[in-house]
Amino acid sequence: MQDPAVEQLLPYLQRPGRDAAGNGSRLWIADENTLHGLSAVTAAHDIALITNRFDVAQRARELGFATQFSDFSFSTLEADSIQTAVYRVSKEKPVVHHIINEARRFLAPGGELVLAGLKNEGIKTYIDKAKQLFGNGVARKVGNVYTGNLVKRDCARTSAALDDKNYAQLRLIRTSQLDFYSKPGLFGWDKVDQGSAFLVERLPGIISAAPGPPASLLDLGCGYGYLSIMTRDMPLERRTATDNNAAALLAMQENANHYAMQVEVVADDCAGGVAPDFDLILCNPPFHQGFSVDAQLTDKFLRQTSRLLAAQGMAVFVVNQFIPLERAAEKYFKRIEIAARNKSFKLIRLALR
Ligand SMILES: C[S@@+](CC[C@H](N)C(=O)[O-])C[C@H]1O[C@@H](n2cnc3c(N)ncnc32)[C@H](O)[C@@H]1O
């Protein structure tokens, strides 16, 4: 379904650019909300797209956009080089502040930043802050979407940057269970997820039921890499970790280095390009927002898991008690068992035979 905030930004990309020489270049700053908006715009030589989501990058490339997949690193953009940047604000404040600060650097004098977001996402505050930074700005409201148009004037060069909590840097998080590198914008970025902790606690018992110890591991949707790191004492010969989010992959790699682990870190949409066979697949899937479950994404994770699992292998998923994963898994797996449960979570063991 089309995101209403993205919809407000599309006209800036659908209209023709300023001139045929590529002057008036436009930048589309796209996060996960943008996926369904991509096909509404025709790729043009003066539109570049930057995204921190692999699936968005993949689709944008298919559609012919000049695309950069990165954790919103704008280092390849020269100062004063972009005429129009459009950005549907992200969930995390440090990410939004980072992007507004960077836009001030890469926009040409007289260039415009167009922001959009929903009322309950703090968009009004972001527009106000951007107004202070740019020294001007206009806000508009359509339904529950606010848009802000900020034009870069000379005074924008000297105003104090918004506090982005040093977004670009990974930082060391110390918890009672584990020290790890992470950053805002990642799932549960500064804590250990209770569901994942439950999986790790019960994993030795669950894999002891297998005919032999696993030699290869896939951490599907690895985030900063908690599940991979927690296998560091297992005698695995091969570890692969994959995620859709650029920041997650940076953190995963940093944690592998920190713990001196060999992990192949792969940017991918649901491991679509990863080759089988894995003896063990671990996953804390991103299926639900509150109580609503994304059935399509559930199916995609299960389908890929069945493709990637070795014939004798085992996958272990942790999900909230209310998620009917067992039913959705019947299509792909012969053996489906609840291996453990507590008040909040259940661990589902999946095997092909
Ligand atoms: C609930 S988090 C689990 C993170 C980590 N494995 C843990 O246990 O803490 C789900 C992860 O899936 C990732 N994810 C979401 N959609 C994805 C996709 N299409 N392909 C790969 N990973 C995805 C998210 O970026 C997030 O890191």
The ligand as an SDF file (V2000), in Angstrom:
LIG
                    3D

 27 29  0  0  0  0  0  0  0  0999 V2000
   13.4490   -8.7170   15.1470 C   0  0  0  0  0  0  0  0  0  0  0  0
   14.9260   -8.1770   14.3570 S   0  0  0  0  0  0  0  0  0  0  0  0
   16.0790   -9.4040   14.8940 C   0  0  0  0  0  0  0  0  0  0  0  0
   17.5020   -8.9100   14.9300 C   0  0  0  0  0  0  0  0  0  0  0  0
   18.5250   -9.8740   15.5010 C   0  0  0  0  0  0  0  0  0  0  0  0
   18.5530  -11.1180   14.7540 N   0  0  0  0  0  0  0  0  0  0  0  0
   18.2680  -10.1580   16.9620 C   0  0  0  0  0  0  0  0  0  0  0  0
   17.9510  -11.2980   17.2670 O   0  0  0  0  0  0  0  0  0  0  0  0
   18.4040   -9.2410   17.7730 O   0  0  0  0  0  0  0  0  0  0  0  0
   14.5720   -8.5690   12.6710 C   0  0  0  0  0  0  0  0  0  0  0  0
   15.6630   -8.2000   11.6950 C   0  0  0  0  0  0  0  0  0  0  0  0
   15.2060   -8.5490   10.3850 O   0  0  0  0  0  0  0  0  0  0  0  0
   15.6810   -7.5690    9.4820 C   0  0  0  0  0  0  0  0  0  0  0  0
   14.8560   -7.5870    8.2650 N   0  0  0  0  0  0  0  0  0  0  0  0
   13.6750   -6.9860    8.0340 C   0  0  0  0  0  0  0  0  0  0  0  0
   13.2560   -7.2300    6.7930 N   0  0  0  0  0  0  0  0  0  0  0  0
   14.2000   -7.9860    6.2160 C   0  0  0  0  0  0  0  0  0  0  0  0
   14.3570   -8.5610    4.9230 C   0  0  0  0  0  0  0  0  0  0  0  0
   13.4330   -8.3840    3.9740 N   0  0  0  0  0  0  0  0  0  0  0  0
   15.4710   -9.2860    4.6800 N   0  0  0  0  0  0  0  0  0  0  0  0
   16.4150   -9.4560    5.6290 C   0  0  0  0  0  0  0  0  0  0  0  0
   16.3180   -8.9530    6.8650 N   0  0  0  0  0  0  0  0  0  0  0  0
   15.2340   -8.2230    7.1530 C   0  0  0  0  0  0  0  0  0  0  0  0
   15.6030   -6.2680   10.2450 C   0  0  0  0  0  0  0  0  0  0  0  0
   16.4490   -5.2760    9.6610 O   0  0  0  0  0  0  0  0  0  0  0  0
   16.0400   -6.7180   11.6380 C   0  0  0  0  0  0  0  0  0  0  0  0
   17.4180   -6.5750   11.7970 O   0  0  0  0  0  0  0  0  0  0  0  0
  1  2  1  0
  2  3  1  0
  2 10  1  0
  3  4  1  0
  4  5  1  0
  5  6  1  0
  5  7  1  0
  7  8  2  0
  7  9  1  0
 10 11  1  0
 11 12  1  0
 11 26  1  0
 12 13  1  0
 13 14  1  0
 13 24  1  0
 14 15  1  0
 14 23  1  0
 15 16  2  0
 16 17  1  0
 17 18  1  0
 17 23  2  0
 18 19  1  0
 18 20  2  0
 20 21  1  0
 21 22  2  0
 22 23  1  0
 24 25  1  0
 24 26  1  0
 26 27  1  0
M  CHG  2   2   1   9  -1
M  END
$$$$
